[in-house]
Amino acid sequence: MRYVLRILLAILIMSALIQQPSYAKSSDLYKYLSVPGARATLPVEAAKEPFSKKFVDHARERFNNFHLQMGGDHALYYLMNLPEFMPTAMSMPAVKFKRLKRDIQEDLDKIEVKTDSEGVLTLSDYSVHPTFRHQGIMMVHQGKVVFEAFPGMTKTDMHVWMSSAKTTVGLVSAMLAEEGKIDVSQPITQYVPELAGTAWDSLSVLNVLNHTTALDSEETGESVLDPNSVIVSYFSAIFGTPNSGGCQTEDTVSVLRAFWPLYEEEPGAVFRYSSPNTDVLTMMIEHIEEKPWAAVFEERVWGKLNARMPAMFNMRPEGVALPLGLMSTTLEDMARYGVLFTPSWQAVAQEDVVSDAVLTRIQTGGDPEAFKDSAKDESGFKSFGGERAESNSYQWDWIFEDGAMAKSGNLNQLIYVDPERDFVGVVVSTTPYVAPYGETKAPAFMRAAAKFLHGK
């Protein structure tokens, strides 16, 4: 376990790597890329067949020091088998499995998007292009699959969602709010008393839900590389390992209690993305429901879904699940989850899981002013092909004026839900963040496809 901290830090270091298309031989990045298995030399198609024992043994030996985040050959194995490397809790699906019906729309290939690296591409060409290294893409319209591609996985393979999983915490939190079990205007410490007497006292539940905490815990390229930063201490704690600054192991609550408010910034003012917020919300949910996260999610969501397989959540040493990103399912089950937010929910579930009130709460819970000019605002503008979202809300990165919602995940995972157009799109990938890789235009294709199908 002593290397797992570096893995998680690597998972969260995208912004730094994206802005480093070139690297010197003396740099840390060059050192990490020089490790066997760190570079992408295999096509993603290789993951559709079992890897040799020798390959897997070598991948296990090197599961450290940003190796996963390099998005290379070994990462193809890691992202599809993460429960082999960490303690894992499961949320079981409904007893009855229901396969999504197919209504493949060939004319979706009329959609073209201009990429920065490969020019204008059609949907089918983009989906399998080696530069983008997508392993699975699925689009669902009116409860039926209208497009699917599996260039780097089989239909029954599991794949990690990365931060797209944060939407599950946002959903359950919205449910609790609608039921009156939480008041999002109240201090988060009312529900997570372990953090009372600290900077968290001044934060509302909504501040935490929307990443507007004004704490020194923002995930930036600088903070995740600083061995003395609080974010490094946090990730060290959740895996029970000394941080890279050499400090002794600390428990998670002690580290969270040490977070400090930013000078001259009020809570609610600025969207600053931070995974510890999702962890705190998970703690809140477990306290209120008096059950582990996986049991809560099964009872409220996954157990009502006609999914093929369980939802798997990796855990930190204290036994708390990490839906902040470490959740694995099949691609189609990920799409089924998205359909819960649409009018066609009956295609995937036994009952209406996401009520109109819950959906409205999620869509309208953000602050456009706090979102404006944030890092997610800018990255979304680029990946959506020049269209800007209006806000973020309830752990979703982007909420559009028309109610469409999207959440990205590291190494280019994505869930896109457009309730008004009854459309869902999901993507799982193992995309390196060094040249010639890193770009994604999957969000632009998803939004264009939803509009195209709605206009037919």
Buried (B, 14 or more C-beta within 10 A) or exposed (E): EEEBBBBBBBBBBBBBBBEBEEBEEEEEBEBBBEBBBBBBEBBBBBBBEEBEEEBBEBBEEBBBBBBBBBBBBBBBBBBBBBBEBBBBBBBBBBEEEBEBEEEEBEEBBEBBBEBEBBEEBBBBEBBBBBBBBBBBBBBBBBBBBBBBBBBBBBEEBBBBBBBBBBBBBBBBBBBBBBEEBBBBEEBBBBBBEBBEEBBBEBBBBBBBBBBBBBBBBBBBBEBBBBEEBBBBBBBBBBBBBBBBEEEEBBBBBEBBBBBEBBEEBEBBBBBBBBBBBBBBBBBBBBEBBEBBBBBBBBBBBBBBBBBBBBBBBBBBBEEBBBBBBBBBBBBBBBBBBBBBBBEBBEBBBBEEBBEEEBBBBBBEBBBBEBBEEBBBBEBBBBBBBEBBBBBBBBBBBBBBEBBBBBBBBBBBBBBBBBBBBBBBBBBBBBBBBBEEBBBBBBBBBBBBBBBBBBEE
